[in-house]
Amino acid sequence: MTNYWIIAPYEYDVSHPGKWEEVWAYDLTNNVISIGWGELGDISGLDKEELGTAVAQVYPQLKSQAQTQVTNMVWDFFNTIKPGDIVIARKGTKRIAAVGVVTEPAYFSREKKTWTGDFADRHYSFLNVHWLDAHRDKAFARPQFGRQTITRHSKVKLERSLELPYT
């Protein structure tokens, strides 16, 4: 069964659009989608409880609910998203940057460089994605997406709200 995921390559901030653009340009050019939380290191082999412990240790400033949310998103990235799933890269809450199909399971790599600036939370977690030409830079008048980095969506909801005919 194909799952549909909304993923923010980087949290878009209108006051600093260059940060999002740089990460997204890397992802698009290299046929990947990357996420942050690089301070966690290589968590690809952790079970969910170990991941939760790592998140709590690395991000003690986050409230318990936020730690759980980060744990769930990173867990989904590495363990739930599968080849063949559809990824919609979002820019803010009102724009689709691109739509793609996951081609390989998630992996951790310190060798890939998504960011050239002084950026503490580097992106070391990747999914290989075949980016489609359709629906690039599609804008909406109203917000369509939440602020979470990774969200699973239903096919029906995407068909209705985003008018994506191939879903």
ABEGO torsion letter per residue (X at the ends): XBBBBBBBABBBBAABAAAAAAAAAAAAAAGBBBBBGAAAEBAAABBAAAAAAAAAAABAABBAAAAAAAAAAAAAAAAABBBGBBBBBBBEAABBABBBBBABBBBBBAABBABABBBABBBABBBBBBBBABGBGBBBABBABBABABBBBBAAAAAAAAGBAAX
